[in-house]
Amino acid sequence: MTPEPTGGHYKIHGVESFIRKFGYPDKMGRVDRLNFGGVHRVDEKHATTGLTLTLVGFDATDGKILTKSAGISLLTDTGEEAATWTYVDLMNHWNHKHAQTAYVPSLKHTDPHLQYSYGNTVRLGEGADFLLVLKAMFQGKIYYDPGIKLEKASSARPTTKRRSQFRVKSGDLSSLYLKMDSVDVTKS
């Protein structure tokens, strides 16, 4: 999922301010660039950003959302919301886009030129229950892995790139659905 935050410093003050406050100089030495990235997992303070991904208002034991106004938040040590995604917005996004989903395995090759190839075994996910997403996030199967950057940071016209992204490894996809089937599309 690639939803933009709906609250916190990111939403209130904008992506540029967010990067300037919580980002860091480019690790590859690219001049005049600030980044905000790296894998953020629930209840683990990220070494570079100093933020902790938190499931506010989610009871992992009972698998329930305790309050509709809560959500997933990146928090500072003092509790400041750097970025927040409300459960209601994420639930609508998830249920709309992922209610019935097909996952097609693919490979990308760049040598001698850009090529893609696709596997014949497709996984079909049905029953997109958002509580399964939160449970998987609590278990560390889903993580926040942004690629947000600010280029020409010291100029009068810096440019930003937004990429807020929640990821899951292929082997954990079945934990997100009530039912997951594998189908060989070459057999009819």
GULUM-909538 format. One record per residue (C-alpha): y, z, x; chain; residue in one letter; residue number from 1. Coordinates in nm, 2 decimals. Layout:
// residues N
BAVO        y        z        x   chain   resn   resi
BAVO        Y        Z        X       A      a    NUM
...
END
This chain:
// residues 188
BAVO        y        z        x   chain   resn   resi
BAVO     0.00     0.00     0.00       A      m      1
BAVO     0.35    -0.08     0.12       A      t      2
BAVO     0.59     0.11    -0.11       A      p      3
BAVO     0.93     0.21     0.01       A      e      4
BAVO     1.02     0.58    -0.01       A      p      5
BAVO     1.19     0.68    -0.34       A      t      6
BAVO     1.34     1.00    -0.21       A      g      7
BAVO     1.45     1.21     0.09       A      g      8
BAVO     1.69     1.11     0.37       A      h      9
BAVO     1.55     0.76     0.38       A      y     10
BAVO     1.65     0.69     0.02       A      k     11
BAVO     1.97     0.89     0.01       A      i     12
BAVO     2.12     0.78     0.34       A      h     13
BAVO     1.94     0.45     0.40       A      g     14
BAVO     1.69     0.32     0.65       A      v     15
BAVO     1.94     0.29     0.94       A      e     16
BAVO     2.04     0.66     0.92       A      s     17
BAVO     1.67     0.75     0.88       A      f     18
BAVO     1.58     0.58     1.20       A      i     19
BAVO     1.87     0.72     1.39       A      r     20
BAVO     1.78     1.07     1.28       A      k     21
BAVO     1.40     1.06     1.30       A      f     22
BAVO     1.32     0.76     1.52       A      g     23
BAVO     1.28     0.73     1.89       A      y     24
BAVO     1.37     0.48     2.17       A      p     25
BAVO     1.13     0.18     2.19       A      d     26
BAVO     0.82     0.29     2.40       A      k     27
BAVO     0.78    -0.06     2.55       A      m     28
BAVO     1.13    -0.05     2.70       A      g     29
BAVO     1.29    -0.30     2.46       A      r     30
BAVO     1.66    -0.24     2.51       A      v     31
BAVO     1.88    -0.12     2.23       A      d     32
BAVO     1.60    -0.06     1.99       A      r     33
BAVO     1.48     0.24     1.79       A      l     34
BAVO     1.15     0.27     1.62       A      n     35
BAVO     0.98     0.49     1.36       A      f     36
BAVO     0.60     0.45     1.37       A      g     37
BAVO     0.27     0.60     1.45       A      g     38
BAVO    -0.01     0.73     1.24       A      v     39
BAVO     0.09     1.03     1.02       A      h     40
BAVO    -0.19     1.23     0.86       A      r     41
BAVO    -0.17     1.50     0.60       A      v     42
BAVO    -0.08     1.84     0.74       A      d     43
BAVO    -0.06     1.72     1.10       A      e     44
BAVO     0.28     1.73     1.28       A      k     45
BAVO     0.33     1.39     1.44       A      h     46
BAVO     0.40     1.44     1.82       A      a     47
BAVO     0.67     1.17     1.84       A      t     48
BAVO     0.86     1.19     1.51       A      t     49
BAVO     0.81     1.56     1.46       A      g     50
BAVO     0.74     1.51     1.09       A      l     51
BAVO     0.45     1.63     0.89       A      t     52
BAVO     0.30     1.43     0.60       A      l     53
BAVO     0.25     1.66     0.30       A      t     54
BAVO     0.10     1.63    -0.04       A      l     55
BAVO     0.35     1.84    -0.23       A      v     56
BAVO     0.22     1.96    -0.57       A      g     57
BAVO    -0.13     1.84    -0.52       A      f     58
BAVO    -0.42     2.09    -0.55       A      d     59
BAVO    -0.69     1.94    -0.33       A      a     60
BAVO    -0.95     2.20    -0.44       A      t     61
BAVO    -0.92     2.10    -0.81       A      d     62
BAVO    -0.81     1.75    -0.74       A      g     63
BAVO    -0.51     1.78    -0.97       A      k     64
BAVO    -0.14     1.70    -0.95       A      i     65
BAVO     0.04     2.02    -1.05       A      l     66
BAVO     0.39     1.87    -1.12       A      t     67
BAVO     0.50     1.51    -1.20       A      k     68
BAVO     0.82     1.55    -1.00       A      s     69
BAVO     0.62     1.61    -0.68       A      a     70
BAVO     0.49     1.35    -0.43       A      g     71
BAVO     0.40     1.26    -0.08       A      i     72
BAVO     0.66     1.38     0.17       A      s     73
BAVO     0.74     1.35     0.53       A      l     74
BAVO     0.89     1.69     0.61       A      l     75
BAVO     1.07     1.85     0.91       A      t     76
BAVO     0.97     2.19     1.03       A      d     77
BAVO     1.25     2.34     0.82       A      t     78
BAVO     1.13     2.16     0.50       A      g     79
BAVO     1.39     1.88     0.50       A      e     80
BAVO     1.25     1.57     0.32       A      e     81
BAVO     1.28     1.28     0.56       A      a     82
BAVO     1.11     1.05     0.31       A      a     83
BAVO     0.93     1.10    -0.02       A      t     84
BAVO     0.72     0.89    -0.25       A      w     85
BAVO     0.68     1.04    -0.60       A      t     86
BAVO     0.33     1.05    -0.74       A      y     87
BAVO     0.44     0.88    -1.06       A      v     88
BAVO     0.58     0.58    -0.87       A      d     89
BAVO     0.27     0.56    -0.64       A      l     90
BAVO     0.03     0.60    -0.94       A      m     91
BAVO     0.20     0.31    -1.12       A      n     92
BAVO     0.19     0.10    -0.81       A      h     93
BAVO    -0.17     0.18    -0.74       A      w     94
BAVO    -0.30     0.13    -1.09       A      n     95
BAVO    -0.11    -0.19    -1.14       A      h     96
BAVO    -0.20    -0.36    -0.81       A      k     97
BAVO    -0.54    -0.22    -0.74       A      h     98
BAVO    -0.71    -0.16    -1.07       A      a     99
BAVO    -0.96    -0.44    -1.00       A      q    100
BAVO    -0.95    -0.55    -0.64       A      t    101
BAVO    -1.15    -0.78    -0.41       A      a    102
BAVO    -1.17    -0.72    -0.04       A      y    103
BAVO    -1.25    -1.03     0.16       A      v    104
BAVO    -1.35    -0.97     0.53       A      p    105
BAVO    -1.15    -1.19     0.77       A      s    106
BAVO    -1.11    -1.26     1.14       A      l    107
BAVO    -0.80    -1.40     1.31       A      k    108
BAVO    -0.82    -1.60     1.63       A      h    109
BAVO    -0.51    -1.72     1.83       A      t    110
BAVO    -0.68    -1.92     2.11       A      d    111
BAVO    -0.66    -2.21     2.14       A      p    112
BAVO    -0.45    -2.20     1.82       A      h    113
BAVO    -0.40    -1.98     1.51       A      l    114
BAVO    -0.72    -1.98     1.30       A      q    115
BAVO    -0.87    -1.76     1.03       A      y    116
BAVO    -1.23    -1.73     0.92       A      s    117
BAVO    -1.36    -1.54     0.62       A      y    118
BAVO    -1.68    -1.36     0.56       A      g    119
BAVO    -1.91    -1.43     0.26       A      n    120
BAVO    -1.97    -1.07     0.15       A      t    121
BAVO    -1.68    -0.96    -0.07       A      v    122
BAVO    -1.64    -0.60    -0.19       A      r    123
BAVO    -1.52    -0.55    -0.54       A      l    124
BAVO    -1.35    -0.22    -0.63       A      g    125
BAVO    -1.32    -0.11    -0.99       A      e    126
BAVO    -1.18     0.21    -1.14       A      g    127
BAVO    -0.86     0.27    -0.94       A      a    128
BAVO    -0.82     0.64    -1.00       A      d    129
BAVO    -0.50     0.76    -0.82       A      f    130
BAVO    -0.65     1.11    -0.78       A      l    131
BAVO    -0.91     0.95    -0.55       A      l    132
BAVO    -0.63     0.82    -0.34       A      v    133
BAVO    -0.48     1.16    -0.30       A      l    134
BAVO    -0.82     1.31    -0.22       A      k    135
BAVO    -0.88     1.05     0.04       A      a    136
BAVO    -0.54     1.11     0.19       A      m    137
BAVO    -0.61     1.49     0.20       A      f    138
BAVO    -0.94     1.41     0.38       A      q    139
BAVO    -0.76     1.20     0.64       A      g    140
BAVO    -0.91     0.87     0.52       A      k    141
BAVO    -0.57     0.73     0.42       A      i    142
BAVO    -0.27     0.77     0.65       A      y    143
BAVO     0.09     0.66     0.68       A      y    144
BAVO     0.14     0.41     0.95       A      d    145
BAVO     0.49     0.27     0.94       A      p    146
BAVO     0.64     0.00     1.15       A      g    147
BAVO     1.01     0.06     1.10       A      i    148
BAVO     1.27    -0.05     1.36       A      k    149
BAVO     1.64    -0.08     1.43       A      l    150
BAVO     1.74    -0.35     1.67       A      e    151
BAVO     2.08    -0.40     1.83       A      k    152
BAVO     2.12    -0.03     1.76       A      a    153
BAVO     2.45     0.02     1.95       A      s    154
BAVO     2.61    -0.30     1.81       A      s    155
BAVO     2.85    -0.32     1.51       A      a    156
BAVO     2.58    -0.51     1.32       A      r    157
BAVO     2.24    -0.35     1.39       A      p    158
BAVO     1.94    -0.50     1.21       A      t    159
BAVO     1.66    -0.31     1.04       A      t    160
BAVO     1.30    -0.39     0.96       A      k    161
BAVO     1.13    -0.19     0.69       A      r    162
BAVO     0.76    -0.15     0.68       A      r    163
BAVO     0.63     0.17     0.51       A      s    164
BAVO     0.26     0.13     0.50       A      q    165
BAVO    -0.03     0.35     0.39       A      f    166
BAVO    -0.36     0.24     0.54       A      r    167
BAVO    -0.73     0.30     0.50       A      v    168
BAVO    -1.01     0.19     0.73       A      k    169
BAVO    -1.25    -0.06     0.58       A      s    170
BAVO    -1.54     0.18     0.59       A      g    171
BAVO    -1.35     0.43     0.37       A      d    172
BAVO    -1.26     0.18     0.09       A      l    173
BAVO    -1.53     0.29    -0.14       A      s    174
BAVO    -1.38     0.64    -0.16       A      s    175
BAVO    -1.08     0.49    -0.34       A      l    176
BAVO    -1.27     0.35    -0.64       A      y    177
BAVO    -1.51     0.48    -0.91       A      l    178
BAVO    -1.73     0.18    -0.84       A      k    179
BAVO    -1.76    -0.05    -0.53       A      m    180
BAVO    -2.00    -0.34    -0.52       A      d    181
BAVO    -2.07    -0.59    -0.24       A      s    182
BAVO    -2.13    -0.95    -0.35       A      v    183
BAVO    -2.25    -1.24    -0.13       A      d    184
BAVO    -2.03    -1.53    -0.26       A      v    185
BAVO    -2.25    -1.79    -0.11       A      t    186
BAVO    -2.53    -1.70    -0.35       A      k    187
BAVO    -2.48    -1.83    -0.70       A      s    188
END
